[in-house]
Amino acid sequence: MFHETPLFLLLIVNFVIFLIPISIGFFFGNKNFKKRKEEDRSLGAIVTAQIGLVAFIIAFIFGMTASRFDTRRTSLIEESNSIGTTYLRTDLLPDPQRSQLKHLLKTYVNTYMEVYRDQSKLEESAPKAGKVIDSCWKIGSAYFFEHPDQEAANSFIQALNNTIDLHSKRVTVLVHLSLPQSVWVTLYSLAMLSMLLTGFHLGLSGLKLGIPVAVLVLTFALMITMIADLDGTKSGLFKTSAQPFIELETKINSEVK
């Protein structure tokens, strides 16, 4: 849901989600305001501790997703460099292996760029790219076993092996390493409980819901929206640049017909 919803709409939804419990808490707090005989300062301390705890958890999860985003960016650069090296080393091999491998690498890069331009194709394109890279390995390894003492074959296999490793890493990061649903449920539950308690404290203190409360709700909504954006692979404020792959695609498509 988070990865499919447009970012601005998700921000509005989050704002409403957190505004509702703080309004409910304020209603019940204000309702009991006149019944209160003396001020209970302990509630204020509890609210402060609760919000501090949730803020800490949000910061921790934000760090996790920011690290994953950086891993996606780094793996993209590493893989594009490795594919470029593998493509260049195909020139060390004779035909028909050279021609076959160049066409397979062209298909691989074009498949990646299809995913970049349309992230909805990620899960269906990952197996396709895997089959292409497996075909490269079959051709390269077969040639290597026929010419085990040839330095060119050994050099190509090393580059191809590195490309395969980086492909597996990128697929794992993009497809499998997202925040678990249990983390999202816990995060929203704690944040909504904090809003409920904050609203109750405000109502019990005889205060009003004003701009500071709106800013607090918006802050929580912004942070969780940013976490969802960092965690996802769809287009948004945080999107890894595929410029290295774009340049590689242009080069390979111009050379391989």
NUBA-124313 format. One line per field, with one value per atom (N, C-alpha, C): atom name; x, y, z. Coordinates in nm, 2 decimals, decimal comma. Each point is the difference from the previous one (the first is absolute). Layout:
# NUBA-124313
at CA  ...
px X  ...
py Y  ...
pz Z  ...
END
This chain:
# NUBA-124313
at N  CA  C  N  CA  C  N  CA  C  N  CA  C  N  CA  C  N  CA  C  N  CA  C  N  CA  C  N  CA  C  N  CA  C  N  CA  C  N  CA  C  N  CA  C  N  CA  C  N  CA  C  N  CA  C  N  CA  C  N  CA  C  N  CA  C  N  CA  C  N  CA  C  N  CA  C  N  CA  C  N  CA  C  N  CA  C  N  CA  C  N  CA  C  N  CA  C  N  CA  C  N  CA  C  N  CA  C  N  CA  C  N  CA  C  N  CA  C  N  CA  C  N  CA  C  N  CA  C  N  CA  C  N  CA  C  N  CA  C  N  CA  C  N  CA  C  N  CA  C  N  CA  C  N  CA  C  N  CA  C  N  CA  C  N  CA  C  N  CA  C  N  CA  C  N  CA  C  N  CA  C  N  CA  C  N  CA  C  N  CA  C  N  CA  C  N  CA  C  N  CA  C  N  CA  C  N  CA  C  N  CA  C  N  CA  C  N  CA  C  N  CA  C  N  CA  C  N  CA  C  N  CA  C  N  CA  C  N  CA  C  N  CA  C  N  CA  C  N  CA  C  N  CA  C  N  CA  C  N  CA  C  N  CA  C  N  CA  C  N  CA  C  N  CA  C  N  CA  C  N  CA  C  N  CA  C  N  CA  C  N  CA  C  N  CA  C  N  CA  C  N  CA  C  N  CA  C  N  CA  C  N  CA  C  N  CA  C  N  CA  C  N  CA  C  N  CA  C  N  CA  C  N  CA  C  N  CA  C  N  CA  C  N  CA  C  N  CA  C  N  CA  C  N  CA  C  N  CA  C  N  CA  C  N  CA  C  N  CA  C  N  CA  C  N  CA  C  N  CA  C  N  CA  C  N  CA  C  N  CA  C  N  CA  C  N  CA  C  N  CA  C  N  CA  C  N  CA  C  N  CA  C  N  CA  C  N  CA  C  N  CA  C  N  CA  C  N  CA  C  N  CA  C  N  CA  C  N  CA  C  N  CA  C  N  CA  C  N  CA  C  N  CA  C  N  CA  C  N  CA  C  N  CA  C  N  CA  C  N  CA  C  N  CA  C  N  CA  C  N  CA  C  N  CA  C  N  CA  C  N  CA  C  N  CA  C  N  CA  C  N  CA  C  N  CA  C  N  CA  C  N  CA  C  N  CA  C  N  CA  C  N  CA  C  N  CA  C  N  CA  C  N  CA  C  N  CA  C  N  CA  C  N  CA  C  N  CA  C  N  CA  C  N  CA  C  N  CA  C  N  CA  C  N  CA  C  N  CA  C  N  CA  C  N  CA  C  N  CA  C  N  CA  C  N  CA  C  N  CA  C  N  CA  C  N  CA  C  N  CA  C  N  CA  C  N  CA  C  N  CA  C  N  CA  C  N  CA  C  N  CA  C  N  CA  C  N  CA  C  N  CA  C  N  CA  C  N  CA  C  N  CA  C  N  CA  C  N  CA  C  N  CA  C  N  CA  C  N  CA  C  N  CA  C  N  CA  C  N  CA  C  N  CA  C  N  CA  C  N  CA  C  N  CA  C  N  CA  C  N  CA  C  N  CA  C  N  CA  C  N  CA  C  N  CA  C  N  CA  C  N  CA  C  N  CA  C  N  CA  C  N  CA  C  N  CA  C  N  CA  C  N  CA  C  N  CA  C  N  CA  C  N  CA  C  N  CA  C  N  CA  C  N  CA  C  N  CA  C  N  CA  C  N  CA  C  N  CA  C  N  CA  C  N  CA  C  N  CA  C  N  CA  C  N  CA  C  N  CA  C  N  CA  C  N  CA  C  N  CA  C  N  CA  C  N  CA  C  N  CA  C  N  CA  C  N  CA  C  N  CA  C  N  CA  C  N  CA  C  N  CA  C  N  CA  C  N  CA  C  N  CA  C  N  CA  C  N  CA  C  N  CA  C  N  CA  C  N  CA  C  N  CA  C  N  CA  C  N  CA  C  N  CA  C  N  CA  C  N  CA  C  N  CA  C  N  CA  C  N  CA  C  N  CA  C  N  CA  C
px 0,08  -0,08  0,09  0,10  0,09  0,07  0,05  0,08  -0,09  -0,13  -0,08  -0,07  -0,01  -0,08  0,09  -0,05  0,08  0,05  0,11  0,07  -0,09  -0,05  -0,08  -0,13  -0,06  -0,12  0,03  0,11  0,04  0,02  0,06  0,02  -0,13  -0,10  -0,13  -0,07  0,01  -0,06  0,06  0,13  0,07  -0,04  -0,01  -0,04  -0,14  -0,09  -0,14  0,00  0,09  0,01  0,04  0,09  0,05  -0,08  -0,08  -0,08  -0,13  -0,04  -0,12  0,02  0,10  0,02  0,03  0,07  0,03  -0,13  -0,09  -0,13  -0,09  0,00  -0,08  0,05  0,13  0,06  -0,03  0,00  -0,04  -0,14  -0,09  -0,14  -0,03  0,06  -0,02  0,07  0,12  0,07  -0,07  -0,06  -0,07  -0,13  -0,06  -0,12  0,02  0,12  0,03  0,07  0,01  0,08  -0,07  -0,13  -0,07  -0,02  0,02  -0,02  0,13  0,11  0,13  0,01  0,04  0,01  0,13  0,11  0,13  0,08  0,11  0,08  0,09  0,00  0,09  0,11  0,12  0,12  0,06  -0,03  0,06  -0,04  -0,12  -0,05  0,09  0,04  0,09  0,13  0,06  0,12  -0,01  -0,12  -0,02  -0,01  -0,07  -0,02  0,14  0,08  0,13  0,09  -0,01  0,08  -0,05  -0,13  -0,06  0,04  -0,01  0,04  0,15  0,08  0,14  0,03  -0,07  0,03  -0,04  -0,11  -0,05  0,10  0,05  0,09  0,13  0,04  0,12  -0,01  -0,12  -0,03  0,00  -0,07  -0,01  0,14  0,09  0,14  0,07  -0,02  0,07  -0,04  -0,13  -0,05  0,04  0,00  0,05  0,14  0,08  0,14  0,01  -0,08  0,00  -0,03  -0,11  -0,04  0,10  0,06  0,10  0,12  0,04  0,11  -0,03  -0,13  -0,04  0,00  -0,04  0,00  0,14  0,09  0,14  0,06  -0,04  0,04  -0,05  -0,13  -0,05  0,08  0,04  0,07  0,14  0,07  0,13  0,00  -0,09  -0,01  -0,03  -0,07  -0,03  0,13  0,08  0,12  0,10  0,01  0,09  -0,04  -0,13  -0,04  0,02  -0,03  0,02  0,15  0,09  0,14  0,04  -0,05  0,03  -0,05  -0,12  -0,05  0,08  0,04  0,08  0,14  0,05  0,13  -0,02  -0,11  -0,03  -0,02  -0,07  -0,03  0,13  0,09  0,13  0,08  0,00  0,08  -0,06  -0,12  -0,05  0,09  0,06  0,09  0,12  0,03  0,11  -0,03  -0,13  -0,05  -0,02  0,01  -0,03  -0,15  -0,04  -0,14  -0,02  -0,11  -0,13  -0,03  0,09  -0,02  -0,01  0,09  0,00  -0,13  -0,05  -0,12  -0,12  0,00  -0,12  0,00  0,12  0,01  -0,04  0,05  -0,04  -0,15  -0,06  -0,15  -0,07  0,05  -0,06  0,02  0,11  0,03  -0,09  -0,02  -0,09  -0,14  -0,05  -0,13  -0,01  0,11  0,00  -0,02  0,08  0,00  -0,13  -0,06  -0,13  -0,11  0,01  -0,09  0,00  0,12  0,02  -0,07  0,03  -0,05  -0,16  -0,05  -0,15  -0,06  0,07  -0,04  0,02  0,11  0,02  -0,11  -0,04  -0,10  -0,14  -0,02  -0,13  0,02  0,00  0,03  -0,10  -0,12  -0,09  0,04  0,10  0,05  0,11  0,03  0,12  -0,01  -0,11  -0,01  0,00  -0,06  0,00  0,13  0,07  0,12  0,12  0,00  0,11  0,03  -0,10  0,03  0,05  -0,05  0,04  0,15  0,04  0,14  0,09  -0,05  0,07  0,03  -0,10  0,02  0,10  0,00  0,10  0,14  0,02  0,13  0,05  -0,10  0,03  0,05  -0,07  0,05  0,14  0,03  0,14  0,10  -0,04  0,09  0,02  -0,11  0,01  0,10  -0,01  0,08  0,15  0,01  0,14  0,07  -0,08  0,07  0,03  -0,08  0,02  0,13  0,02  0,12  0,12  -0,02  0,11  0,05  -0,09  0,03  0,07  -0,03  0,07  0,14  0,02  0,13  0,04  0,02  0,03  0,13  0,09  0,13  0,01  -0,11  -0,01  -0,03  0,09  -0,01  -0,13  -0,04  -0,11  -0,13  -0,01  -0,12  -0,01  0,12  0,00  -0,04  0,05  -0,03  -0,15  -0,06  -0,14  -0,09  0,04  -0,08  0,00  0,12  0,00  -0,09  0,00  -0,09  -0,15  -0,03  -0,14  -0,04  0,09  -0,04  -0,03  0,08  -0,03  -0,13  -0,04  -0,12  -0,12  0,01  -0,10  -0,02  0,10  -0,01  -0,07  0,04  -0,07  -0,14  -0,03  -0,14  -0,09  0,05  -0,07  -0,01  0,10  -0,01  -0,11  0,00  -0,10  -0,14  -0,02  -0,14  -0,04  0,09  -0,03  -0,04  0,08  -0,03  -0,13  -0,03  -0,11  -0,13  0,00  -0,12  -0,03  0,11  -0,02  0,02  0,09  0,04  -0,08  -0,13  -0,09  -0,04  -0,05  -0,05  -0,11  0,01  -0,11  -0,13  -0,11  -0,13  -0,02  0,06  -0,01  0,07  0,10  0,07  -0,09  -0,07  -0,09  -0,12  -0,05  -0,12  0,05  0,11  0,05  0,03  0,06  0,03  -0,13  -0,10  -0,12  -0,08  0,00  -0,07  0,06  0,13  0,06  -0,02  0,01  -0,02  -0,14  -0,10  -0,14  -0,03  0,06  -0,02  0,06  0,11  0,06  -0,09  -0,05  -0,09  -0,13  -0,05  -0,12  0,03  0,12  0,03  0,03  0,06  0,03  -0,12  -0,10  -0,13  -0,07  0,00  -0,07  0,07  0,13  0,07  -0,04  0,00  -0,04  -0,14  -0,09  -0,14  -0,02  0,08  -0,01  0,06  0,09  0,07  -0,08  -0,11  -0,08  0,06  0,09  0,06  -0,09  0,05  -0,08  0,09  -0,06  0,07  0,03  0,12  0,04  0,11  0,07  0,11  0,11  0,05  0,10  -0,03  -0,13  -0,05  0,01  -0,05  0,01  0,14  0,09  0,15  0,05  -0,04  0,04  -0,05  -0,13  -0,06  0,07  0,03  0,06  0,14  0,07  0,14  0,00  -0,09  -0,01  -0,04  -0,09  -0,04  0,11  0,08  0,11  0,11  0,03  0,11  -0,04  -0,12  -0,04  -0,02  -0,04  -0,01  0,14  0,10  0,13  0,06  -0,03  0,04  -0,06  -0,13  -0,06  0,07  0,03  0,06  0,14  0,08  0,13  0,00  -0,10  -0,02  -0,04  -0,07  -0,06  0,10  -0,03  0,08  -0,07  -0,12  -0,08  0,06  -0,04  0,04  -0,05  0,08  -0,03  0,11  0,00  0,11  0,13  0,00  0,13  0,00  0,07  0,01  0,14  0,05  0,14  0,01  0,10  0,03  0,06  -0,06  0,05  0,09  0,06  0,09  0,11  0,07  0,10  -0,06  -0,12  -0,06  -0,05  -0,04  -0,05  0,12  0,11  0,12  0,05  -0,01  0,04  -0,10  -0,13  -0,10  0,02  0,04  0,02  0,12  0,11  0,12  -0,02  -0,07  -0,02  -0,09  -0,11  -0,10  0,05  0,10  0,06  0,10  0,05  0,11  -0,06  -0,11  -0,05  -0,14  -0,01  -0,12  -0,08
py -0,12  0,12  0,13  0,00  0,11  0,03  -0,11  0,02  0,03  -0,03  0,02  0,14  0,06  0,13  0,11  0,10  0,12  0,07  0,06  0,05  0,11  0,10  0,10  -0,05  -0,09  -0,07  -0,07  -0,07  -0,07  0,09  0,12  0,10  0,05  0,02  0,05  -0,11  -0,13  -0,11  -0,01  0,01  -0,01  0,11  0,12  0,12  -0,03  -0,05  -0,03  -0,11  -0,10  -0,12  0,05  0,09  0,05  0,11  0,07  0,11  -0,06  -0,11  -0,06  -0,04  -0,08  -0,03  0,11  0,11  0,11  0,08  0,00  0,07  -0,08  -0,13  -0,09  0,02  0,00  0,01  0,14  0,10  0,14  0,01  -0,07  0,00  -0,06  -0,11  -0,07  0,08  0,06  0,08  0,12  0,07  0,12  -0,03  -0,11  -0,04  -0,02  -0,05  -0,02  0,12  0,11  0,11  0,06  0,02  0,06  -0,09  -0,13  -0,10  -0,01  0,05  -0,02  0,09  -0,05  0,07  0,07  -0,07  0,06  -0,04  0,07  -0,02  -0,12  -0,09  -0,12  0,02  0,03  0,03  -0,13  -0,11  -0,12  -0,03  0,04  -0,03  0,07  0,12  0,08  -0,07  -0,06  -0,07  -0,13  -0,06  -0,13  0,03  0,11  0,04  0,03  0,08  0,03  -0,12  -0,10  -0,12  -0,08  -0,01  -0,07  0,05  0,13  0,07  -0,02  0,01  -0,02  -0,14  -0,10  -0,14  -0,02  0,05  -0,01  0,07  0,12  0,07  -0,08  -0,06  -0,09  -0,11  -0,07  -0,11  0,04  0,12  0,05  0,03  0,06  0,03  -0,13  -0,10  -0,13  -0,06  0,00  -0,06  0,08  0,13  0,09  -0,03  -0,03  -0,03  -0,13  -0,10  -0,13  0,02  0,08  0,01  0,09  0,10  0,08  -0,08  -0,10  -0,09  -0,09  -0,04  -0,09  0,08  0,13  0,08  0,02  0,02  0,02  -0,13  -0,11  -0,13  -0,02  0,04  0,00  0,08  0,12  0,09  -0,05  -0,05  -0,06  -0,12  -0,09  -0,12  0,03  0,10  0,04  0,04  0,08  0,05  -0,12  -0,08  -0,11  -0,10  -0,03  -0,09  0,05  0,13  0,06  0,00  0,03  -0,01  -0,15  -0,09  -0,14  -0,05  0,04  -0,04  0,06  0,13  0,07  -0,08  -0,04  -0,08  -0,13  -0,07  -0,13  0,02  0,10  0,03  0,02  0,08  0,03  -0,13  -0,09  -0,12  -0,11  0,02  -0,09  0,01  0,12  0,02  -0,09  -0,06  -0,09  -0,14  -0,03  -0,13  0,00  -0,12  -0,01  -0,01  0,01  -0,03  -0,15  -0,05  0,07  0,04  -0,04  0,04  0,15  0,07  0,15  0,06  -0,04  0,06  -0,04  -0,12  -0,05  0,07  0,02  0,07  0,14  0,07  0,14  0,02  -0,09  0,02  -0,03  -0,10  -0,03  0,11  0,06  0,12  0,12  0,01  0,11  -0,02  -0,13  -0,03  0,02  -0,03  0,02  0,14  0,09  0,14  0,06  -0,04  0,05  -0,04  -0,12  -0,05  0,08  0,04  0,08  0,14  0,05  0,14  0,00  -0,11  -0,02  0,02  -0,07  0,01  0,14  0,07  0,13  0,10  -0,02  0,09  -0,03  -0,13  -0,04  -0,10  0,05  -0,08  -0,12  0,01  -0,10  -0,13  0,00  -0,12  -0,06  0,04  -0,05  -0,15  -0,04  -0,14  -0,10  0,04  -0,08  0,00  0,12  0,01  -0,06  -0,01  -0,06  -0,14  -0,09  -0,14  0,00  0,09  0,01  0,04  0,10  0,04  -0,11  -0,08  -0,11  -0,11  -0,02  -0,10  0,04  0,13  0,06  -0,02  0,04  -0,01  -0,15  -0,09  -0,14  -0,05  0,05  -0,04  0,05  0,12  0,05  -0,09  -0,05  -0,09  -0,13  -0,06  -0,13  0,02  0,11  0,01  0,03  0,08  0,04  -0,12  -0,07  -0,12  -0,11  -0,02  -0,10  0,03  0,12  0,04  -0,01  0,04  -0,01  -0,15  -0,09  -0,14  -0,06  0,06  -0,04  0,06  0,11  0,07  0,05  -0,10  0,04  0,08  -0,02  0,07  0,14  0,03  0,13  0,11  0,10  0,12  0,08  0,01  0,08  -0,06  -0,14  -0,06  0,01  -0,01  0,02  0,14  0,10  0,14  0,03  -0,06  0,02  -0,06  -0,12  -0,07  0,07  0,06  0,08  0,12  0,07  0,11  -0,04  -0,11  -0,04  -0,05  -0,07  -0,05  0,12  0,11  0,12  0,06  0,00  0,05  -0,08  -0,13  -0,09  0,03  0,01  0,03  0,13  0,10  0,14  -0,01  -0,08  -0,01  -0,06  -0,10  -0,07  0,10  0,08  0,10  0,10  0,05  0,11  -0,06  -0,12  -0,06  -0,02  -0,04  -0,02  0,13  0,11  0,13  0,06  -0,02  0,07  -0,08  -0,13  -0,08  -0,05  -0,04  -0,07  0,09  0,09  0,08  0,12  -0,01  0,11  -0,02  0,11  -0,01  -0,10  -0,09  -0,10  0,07  -0,07  0,06  0,02  -0,09  0,01  0,13  0,05  0,12  0,12  0,00  0,11  0,00  -0,12  0,00  0,05  -0,04  0,05  0,15  0,05  0,14  0,09  -0,04  0,07  -0,01  -0,11  -0,02  0,09  0,00  0,08  0,15  0,04  0,14  0,04  -0,08  0,03  0,01  -0,09  0,00  0,13  0,04  0,13  0,12  0,00  0,11  0,00  -0,12  -0,01  0,05  -0,04  0,05  0,15  0,05  0,14  0,08  -0,05  0,07  0,00  -0,11  -0,01  0,10  0,01  0,09  0,14  0,04  0,13  0,04  -0,09  0,02  0,01  -0,09  0,00  0,13  0,06  0,12  0,13  -0,02  0,12  0,08  -0,06  0,06  -0,02  0,06  -0,02  -0,06  -0,07  -0,05  0,11  0,04  0,11  -0,04  0,10  -0,01  -0,09  0,01  -0,09  -0,15  -0,03  -0,14  -0,04  0,08  -0,03  -0,02  0,08  -0,02  -0,13  -0,04  -0,13  -0,11  0,00  -0,11  0,00  0,12  0,00  -0,05  0,02  -0,05  -0,15  -0,06  -0,15  -0,05  0,06  -0,04  0,01  0,11  0,02  -0,11  -0,03  -0,09  -0,14  -0,04  -0,14  0,00  0,10  0,01  -0,01  0,07  -0,01  -0,14  -0,07  -0,14  -0,09  0,02  -0,08  0,03  0,12  0,04  -0,06  0,00  -0,06  -0,15  -0,06  -0,14  -0,06  0,09  -0,05  0,02  -0,06  0,01  0,09  0,04  0,08  0,14  0,08  0,14  0,08  0,09  0,09  0,10  0,05  0,10  -0,07  -0,12  -0,08  -0,11  0,02  -0,10  -0,01  -0,12  -0,02  0,04  0,07  0,04  -0,12  -0,03  -0,11  0,05  0,12  0,06  -0,09  -0,08  -0,09  -0,11  -0,05  -0,10  0,07  0,12  0,07  0,02  0,04  0,01  -0,13  -0,10  -0,14  -0,05  0,03  -0,05  0,07  0,13  0,08  -0,06  -0,03  -0,06  -0,13  -0,09  -0,14  0,00  0,07  0,00  0,06  0,09  0,06  -0,09  -0,10  -0,09  -0,14  -0,04  -0,13  0,02  -0,05  0,01  -0,13
pz 0,00  0,00  0,00  0,08  0,01  -0,12  -0,07  -0,12  -0,13  0,01  -0,11  0,00  0,13  0,01  -0,03  -0,08  -0,03  0,13  0,00  0,12  0,07  -0,08  0,06  0,06  -0,07  0,06  0,12  0,01  0,12  0,12  -0,03  0,10  0,06  -0,09  0,05  0,08  -0,05  0,08  0,14  0,00  0,13  0,09  -0,05  0,08  0,06  -0,08  0,05  0,10  -0,02  0,09  0,14  0,00  0,13  0,06  -0,08  0,05  0,07  -0,05  0,06  0,14  0,04  0,14  0,09  -0,05  0,09  0,02  -0,09  0,01  0,10  -0,01  0,09  0,14  0,02  0,13  0,06  -0,08  0,04  0,04  -0,07  0,03  0,14  0,03  0,13  0,11  -0,03  0,10  0,03  -0,10  0,03  0,07  -0,03  0,07  0,15  0,04  0,14  0,06  -0,07  0,05  0,12  0,00  0,11  0,12  -0,03  0,11  0,08  -0,05  0,06  0,12  0,12  0,12  0,02  -0,05  0,02  -0,12  -0,03  -0,11  0,02  -0,10  0,00  -0,09  0,06  -0,08  -0,06  0,06  -0,05  -0,14  -0,05  -0,13  -0,10  0,03  -0,09  -0,02  0,11  -0,01  -0,08  0,01  -0,07  -0,15  -0,04  -0,14  -0,06  0,08  -0,05  -0,03  0,10  -0,02  -0,11  -0,02  -0,11  -0,14  -0,01  -0,13  -0,02  0,10  -0,01  -0,05  0,06  -0,04  -0,15  -0,04  -0,14  -0,09  0,04  -0,09  -0,01  0,11  -0,01  -0,10  0,01  -0,09  -0,14  -0,03  -0,13  -0,06  0,09  -0,04  -0,04  0,09  -0,02  -0,14  -0,02  -0,13  -0,12  0,02  -0,11  -0,03  0,10  -0,03  -0,08  0,04  -0,07  -0,15  -0,03  -0,14  -0,07  0,06  -0,06  -0,04  0,09  -0,03  -0,12  -0,01  -0,11  -0,13  0,01  -0,12  -0,05  0,09  -0,04  -0,06  0,06  -0,06  -0,14  -0,03  -0,14  -0,09  0,04  -0,08  -0,03  0,10  -0,01  -0,09  0,02  -0,08  -0,14  -0,03  -0,14  -0,07  0,07  -0,06  -0,02  0,10  0,00  -0,12  -0,01  -0,10  -0,14  -0,02  -0,13  -0,05  0,10  -0,03  -0,03  0,07  -0,02  -0,13  -0,04  -0,13  -0,11  0,02  -0,10  -0,02  0,11  -0,01  -0,07  0,04  -0,06  -0,15  -0,04  -0,14  -0,08  0,06  -0,07  -0,01  0,10  -0,01  -0,09  -0,05  -0,10  -0,13  -0,02  -0,12  0,01  0,12  0,01  -0,05  -0,02  -0,04  -0,15  -0,06  -0,15  -0,02  -0,13  -0,04  0,00  0,02  0,02  0,15  0,09  0,14  0,02  -0,07  0,02  -0,04  -0,12  -0,05  0,09  0,04  0,09  0,13  0,06  0,13  -0,01  -0,10  -0,02  -0,01  -0,08  -0,01  0,13  0,08  0,13  0,09  0,01  0,09  -0,05  -0,12  -0,05  0,05  -0,01  0,05  0,15  0,07  0,15  0,04  -0,07  0,03  -0,04  -0,11  -0,04  0,09  0,05  0,10  0,13  0,04  0,12  -0,02  -0,12  -0,02  -0,02  -0,04  0,00  0,14  0,10  0,14  0,05  -0,04  0,05  -0,05  -0,12  -0,06  0,05  0,03  0,05  0,12  0,12  0,12  0,02  -0,06  0,02  -0,07  -0,08  -0,07  0,08  0,12  0,07  0,03  0,05  0,04  -0,12  -0,11  -0,12  -0,08  0,01  -0,07  0,06  0,14  0,07  -0,04  -0,01  -0,06  -0,14  -0,08  -0,14  -0,01  0,08  0,01  0,05  0,10  0,05  -0,10  -0,09  -0,10  -0,10  -0,03  -0,10  0,06  0,12  0,06  0,02  0,02  0,00  -0,13  -0,11  -0,13  -0,03  0,05  -0,02  0,07  0,12  0,07  -0,07  -0,06  -0,07  -0,11  -0,08  -0,12  0,05  0,10  0,04  0,07  0,09  0,06  -0,09  -0,10  -0,10  -0,08  -0,03  -0,07  0,09  0,13  0,09  0,02  0,01  0,02  -0,13  -0,11  -0,12  -0,01  0,06  -0,01  0,15  0,09  0,14  0,02  -0,10  0,02  -0,07  -0,06  -0,07  0,09  0,00  0,10  -0,03  -0,13  -0,04  0,06  -0,01  0,05  0,15  0,07  0,15  0,04  -0,08  0,03  -0,02  -0,10  -0,03  0,11  0,04  0,10  0,13  0,04  0,12  0,00  -0,11  -0,01  0,00  -0,07  -0,01  0,14  0,07  0,14  0,09  -0,01  0,08  -0,04  -0,13  -0,04  0,05  0,00  0,06  0,15  0,07  0,14  0,03  -0,08  0,02  -0,05  -0,10  -0,04  0,12  0,06  0,11  0,12  0,02  0,11  -0,03  -0,13  -0,03  0,01  -0,05  0,00  0,15  0,08  0,14  0,07  -0,03  0,06  -0,05  -0,13  -0,06  0,04  0,00  0,01  0,14  0,07  0,13  0,12  -0,01  0,13  0,02  0,01  0,04  0,14  0,06  0,14  0,01  0,10  0,02  0,04  -0,03  0,03  0,15  0,08  0,15  0,05  -0,07  0,04  -0,03  -0,12  -0,03  0,10  0,04  0,09  0,14  0,04  0,13  0,00  -0,11  -0,01  0,00  -0,08  0,00  0,13  0,06  0,13  0,10  0,02  0,10  -0,03  -0,12  -0,04  0,03  -0,03  0,02  0,15  0,08  0,14  0,06  -0,05  0,05  -0,03  -0,12  -0,04  0,09  0,03  0,08  0,14  0,06  0,13  0,00  -0,10  -0,01  0,00  -0,09  -0,01  0,14  0,07  0,13  0,10  0,00  0,09  -0,03  -0,13  -0,04  0,05  -0,03  0,04  0,15  0,07  0,15  0,06  -0,07  0,04  -0,03  -0,07  -0,04  -0,12  -0,07  -0,12  -0,12  -0,11  -0,13  -0,10  -0,10  -0,12  -0,09  -0,02  -0,08  -0,10  -0,04  -0,10  0,05  0,13  0,05  -0,01  0,03  -0,01  -0,15  -0,09  -0,14  -0,05  0,05  -0,03  0,05  0,12  0,06  -0,09  -0,03  -0,08  -0,14  -0,06  -0,13  0,00  0,12  0,01  0,00  0,08  0,00  -0,14  -0,06  -0,13  -0,11  0,01  -0,09  0,02  0,12  0,03  -0,05  0,03  -0,04  -0,16  -0,06  -0,14  -0,07  0,06  -0,04  0,01  0,11  0,02  -0,11  -0,03  -0,10  -0,14  -0,02  -0,13  -0,01  0,11  0,00  -0,02  0,06  0,00  -0,13  -0,08  -0,13  -0,11  -0,11  -0,12  -0,11  0,03  -0,10  0,00  -0,10  -0,01  0,11  0,05  0,11  0,02  0,12  0,03  0,01  0,05  0,01  -0,11  -0,11  -0,10  -0,05  -0,01  -0,04  -0,15  -0,03  -0,14  -0,08  -0,11  -0,09  -0,11  0,02  -0,10  -0,05  0,09  -0,05  -0,10  0,04  -0,09  -0,13  0,01  -0,12  -0,10  0,05  -0,09  -0,05  0,08  -0,04  -0,11  0,02  -0,10  -0,13  0,00  -0,12  -0,08  0,08  -0,06  -0,06  0,07  -0,05  -0,11  0,00  -0,11  -0,12  0,01  -0,12  -0,07  0,08  -0,05  -0,04  0,07  -0,03  -0,07  -0,11  -0,08  -0,01
END
